[in-house]
Amino acid sequence: MPIDILMPALSPTMTEGKLAAWMVKEGDSVSSGDVIAEIETDKATMEVEAVDEGVVAKILVPEGSEGVAVNSVIARLLEESEDASALDAPAVAQPPSAAVTPAAAPEVTPASASAGPQSSAPAPAGDDKAERVFASPLARRIAADKGLDLAQVTGSGPHGRIVKADVINLEATAQKAVATPSSASASKPTSQTTTSLPGVMDPRPIADAFGLEYDYEPATAMRKVIAQRLTESKQSVPHFYLTLECNIDPLLALRKQINQDSDGSYKLSVNDFIIKAAAKALQQVPAANASWTGDGIIRYKSAHISVAVAIDGGLITPVVREAEKLSLGNISNKVKDLAGRAKEGKLTPAEFQGGTFSISNLGMFGIQQFQAVINPPEGAILAVGAGEQKPVVVDGEVTIQTCMTVTLSCDHRVVDGAVGAEFLAAFKQIIEAPTRLLV
């Protein structure tokens, strides 16, 4: 019997992806473990291995296809004793996990299951109108992003199925109507909008109506996920903020000495000290290392620190696992490795999901202070500003210190004000006496 190869779910939150490239062609023989395709998610590109042996009889989804739904059939295999006529027979029903597996993907921790947005709810039972609409997954996604009603679209695909071009044509027609004001309303800006997120106004119709010049760049999958998750975070997570200054002169002196003695095996950054200090502070104040579940609180045993890294087109947060157990040198090498592979799109889901606490450092850009948005399901994020020399009164005398401002954004459902203040006090104490990080 033919064997269906299904689009794999490469992370717990993945609902669709891009089939970036096929590593095989029709007629090729494959064995279990052979890399057959590259799948691109919103965060990374991953290789996919075959589980079954056979001959690639039919590739159903061409490379470069976007919006390929998870568990949809992308190709079919024939066993060695079968010929092409077997393709007319029903395929073997394989569970999604038995069709293909991501190559060398570590097991994802349970916490990562809630790291991303949940899939949209199915149509209510008895909704005959929704049941009569036949559309491709990509067409449905575009329609949802643009706020378009698929029931108004006439499908041009096989058997009247709605495809991507049909949705785009409908959107273009709607925008043209909005962008061309009638003689009665030409002097007034139009209020009609298209939205991709609740409350988001598309300014293009107004810009078109008033002849404003602009360049339009369609959002990447990564940018859409960032927009959705951070909007959900600010709307659903009750943020509050705590700020204090740390004297980092002792840290800078210790860092300089360690780097001079390292013989080039590593080069510590200030951020490496911050990661280690935050991890140790979370061990001292475990109530700050927590997540809200909806009906309770999870308090984590170890500090899995998510480190914000800017990459082309967005942001990703590789995770330094059990940072409290790592030396400064190990943290430095780990962060460099993760950040480098993040910028190449080579991280596995287990390497950027399942963090328990985040750090976002904009000090290298000269930013003095800022408030970061919490990365759900984590309960807090530490925003780190630049170190600046300033006069400080100590024991009645004015001295010059290098001060670094840090702001803790807290989810008030799990981290109360006193807990956040206790964490920052522990962090400040460690940062200002950095030799504690060496033991």
N, C-alpha and C positions, 0 to 999 in steps of 0.2 A: 504494500500500500504506500502511496506517496506520503511524504512527511512534510508538514508545513513548518517553515521557519518564521517565527513571529518577531515582531518589533519588541525588543526587550525593555523592561523598566530598569534603568540604570541607577535610579534612586527612588526612595519611598514616595517622593512627591511628583515624580515625572509622569505626565499624562501623554506627551507626544514629544517627538524629536525630529532631527534632520538626519536623513540617511546620507552622510557626507560622501562615502565612497564604498564601492564593492572591491574586495580583494580577490574575488573569484569571478568567473564568467560562466555562462551556460555551457554545460558539457564537462566542466571541471569535476574531478573527483575530490571529495573532502573526507577527512577523518576527524574523529573527536579531538578537539583541542586546536584544530586549524583556525587561524584568524580569517574570517570571511567578510567582515565589513567594519567600517568605522561609523559610529553613531555620534552625532553632535547634540549635546544638551545645552541648556542655557549657561552652564558653567564650564564645561569641558568637552573634549573629544576623546572617545574611548573606543578601543578595539573590542570586537565581539567574536567569540569563539563558537564553533559548531560543537554540538553535543553528540549528534548522530553521524554515522558514516553513510555515504551515498554519492550520487552524482547530481550536480546542480542542473535540474531539468528546466526550471523556469524562474526567471527573475521578474517579479511582479511590480516592484517599486524601483524605478531608476535612481541612480545616485544623483545627489543634489536635491532630492525631493524634501520639502519642508512640511511640517505639520503632520508627520506620520504618526498615527495613534498607536499607543502602547497595545500590544497583543494583536495588532492587525497583521495579516499574512504578507510578508515581504518577498518570499521566495519558496520554491518547493523542491524537495529532494526525492530522487528515486533510489531505491535499493539496487544493489548490483544485478539482481536477477530480473529487474523490471525494465520495460521499454517505455517509449513515449505514450503508448496507448493507455498506460496505467493512469495518466494524468486525468483521464475522463472519469475515473473512479473517485469517490469521496476520499479526502485525505484522512490520515490517521489523526484522531483528536489528541493533541498533545497539550499538557498543561503549560502555561507560559514559561515556567522555569525550566521546562525540559527541552524547549526549542533552541535557545541560545543563551549563553551566559557571558557577562562582561569579562574581558581578559584581566586576570590578576587584580580583581577588585576586592579589597579587604572587606570584612564584614562590617556593616554599619551599626553603630550603637543604637539602642532603642530610642534615645533622646532625639535622634535625627528624624524620627518618623513624623515629628511635628515641626520640623525646621522650616517647612515651606508652606505655601498656601494650599488649602484643601481644594479638591476638584469641585466643580460646580455641581449643584444638586440636579438629579434627574427631573424630567418633566413630571408633574403630578399625575397620579393614576387617573385614568379616565379623560385625559386631555387629548381628545381625538385630533385636534388641529396639529398638536406637536407630533402625534404619531404619523400623520399623513405627510410630513415634510421629510423628503429624502435628500440628504446633503452629505458631501464629503467632510471628514473631520477638519480639514483646513478651512473649508468654506464656513463651517459652523464657528470655528475660532475667530475668523476675521469678522463675521457678523456680530459675534458677542463683543469683540473689541470695539467695534464701531457703533454698537447699539442699534443694529439693523434687524428688522423682523424678517426672518427667512420665509414666512408665509407670503410675503409680498414679492418674492423672487421667483422668476420662471426659470426652471433648470434647463440647461442646454446639453447636459451629459447624457449618458446611456439611460434609457427608460425615464427621462425627465429629471435625472439626478442633478441637484444644484452643485456647481463646482466653483472654484475660486473666481474665475472670470465673471460669473454671473453676479457674485456679491460685489466685486469691484465696479462693475458697470452700474449697479444700483446705487452704490455710494457716489460715484461720479455724477450721476443724474441728480441726486439729492443735493450735492454740493453746488452744482451749477445753478439749480433753482434758487438756493440760498444766496449765492454770490451775485445774482442778477436781480437787484431790487426792482419792484414795480414802480411805476411813475408816482404812485400815491405814497410810497414809503422810501423813495430813493434818498431822501435827506436824513433818514434815521437809520442807525445801526441795527442790523438784524439781531434778534435774540435767539434764533434757532441754533442749536449746537449739536455736534456729534460727540459722543463720549466714549472713552475706553475704561474709565474708572468712575464710580459715582462722584458727582460733584466736579468732574474735570470738564472744562470748557475748551472746545477746539477753536482756536482763534483764526484758523485759516479762512472760513467763510467771511468773517468781518474784514480780515486783511485783504481778501480778494475784492470785497465790495468797495473798499476805500482805495484800492490800487496800491497797497503797501507792498514793497519789494521784500522778498525773503527767500531763504533757502530751506527746503524741507528735507529732513533725514529720517526715514522710517525707523522706528524703534527696533532694536535687536531683541531677541528672546531674552537676553540677560537684562537689558534695560527695562523690559516689561515686568519681569519678575521683581526687580529692585523697586520699581514704582508701586507694584501691587503690595509687596510685603511691607514696605516702609509706610505706605498709606494706612494699611491695616494696623501697623504698630502704633502710629500716632493717634489713630481713631479709637483703638480698642484697649491700648495699654495706658493706664494712668501714670504718666511720667512725673517725677519731681527731681530736682537737681540740687546737688551739694558741691561746693567749690572750696578749695583751700590751696595754699602755696607751700611748696617744699623747697628747702635749701639743698641744691644739688652740688655744691662745691666739693664736699667729701666724695661724692659719687664720681665726679669728673676726675678728681685726683687719683682715685682707685682705678678707674677705667684706664687712664693713661699709663699707670704703672703695670697693670695686667697686660695690656697690649704690647708694651715694650718687652715684657718677659715671655710672650707667647711664642716667639720664634716663628711667627707667621702661620701657626696652626689654626688660629682663629683671630678675628678682630672684633672685639665687643663694641656694640653700639649702646647708646643710652637706652634705647628701646628694649634691649636684652635685659638690662637691669630692671626696667619697669615691669616686664613680663614676669620675671622671677619674684619681684617684690609683691606684685598683685597676687601671685599664686600663694606665696607664704602668708599674706594678709588674709586670703580666703580660708586658709587652714586655721588661722587664729579666730576668724569670724565666719564660721561655716554657714550662718544664716543668710549671708550675702551671696552664697553660691547656690542659687535656688531657682526653680521655675514654678509657674502657676499651671495647674492641670485643668482648671475649670471647677473642680470640686475639692482641691487639696493642693499641697505644696510638696515638690520634690526637692530634697536637699542632697547635693552631690558630695561624694566622699573625696574626690580628687578635683583639682583645678584644671580643666581642659580649656585653655585660653585661646579664643578666636582672635586673630590678629588681622585687622583691616588692611588689605593690599589693593592699591589702585592698579587696574589693568585696562587695556584698550576697551573702551565702550562700557565700562562699569567698575564694579567693586566686588571683591571676593574675600572671604574670611577663612584662610587656612587655620587649622586647629593644632596647637601645640599640646599634645596629650600629656597629662600628669606633670605639668610644668613644675610643680613643687618638688618633684624628685630629680629634676635635671640640673646639671651644673650650668653655670653661665656660658661656658664654652659650648656645651651641647645645645643649649637654647639658641645660641648665635648660629651655629651650623644648621640646625633644624629650620630656623626661620629663613635663612638664605636659600636653602633647598626648596622649601615650600613656596616662597615668593617667586623664585625663578621659574618653577614649573607651573605656578599659577598664571604667570604672564604668557606662558607657552600653551595654556589650555590643557595641561597634562595631569591635573590633579584628579584623583578618584573621588567619588562622593564621600567616602569615609574620611577623606582628608580635609573636607571643608564643611562637613556637617557634624552635629553632635557636640558643639562647644557648650560650655556652661557659663562663660563670662567673656566679654569682649573688651578689646583695647583698640582705640582709634587715635593715632598720633599724627598730628599735623604740625608739630613743632618744627620739622625740617623746612616748612614753608613760611616760617615766621609768624604763624598764627599764635596769638597770645592766649586766647581762651575761646572755647566753643562748647556747645551742648550737643552731644551725639544722640541719635535715635536708637532706641533699644532694638536689638536683633532677636526677635522671638524665636524660640521659647525661652531664651535666656532672661534672667531677671535684672541684669544691670550691664552697663557699659561705661568704661572709663575713657574720657576725652582728655588728651594730653596736649598741652601747649608748649611753646618754645621756652627755653631757659633764657632769662634776661637778668643782667646785672642791675641792681637797684639798691638804694640806701634802705637799710633796715635797722630799727632800734632794738638793740640787745642789751639787757641789763643797764638801761639808761644811756647807752652810748650808741652812736650811729656808725654802722659798719656797712660795707658793700658786700652783698651776697648775690649769687646766681640763683634766681628763684624760678621755679617751674610751676605753672598753674595747672591743676587737674580738676576736672568736673565729673562727678559721678551721676549718671542718669539712672534712676531706680524705678522699677515697676512696683508701685505702692501696694499691689496685691500680695507681694511676697517679701519686699524689703521695706520696712518702716524707716522713718527718719532716724531713729536712734541706732538702728542696725547699720544704715548707710554711713552715719557719722562715726560709728565704731570702726567700720572697715577703713574709712579714710584716715582715721587716727593711727591705725595699725600700719597702713601703707606709708604714711608720712614718717613714722618712727623708723621703719625699715629703710626707706630711701635716704634718710638723713644720717643713718648709721650703716652704710652699705656693706661693711665687713660681715654683717650678719648673714649676708647672702652667700658667703663662702663656706658656711658650715651647714 
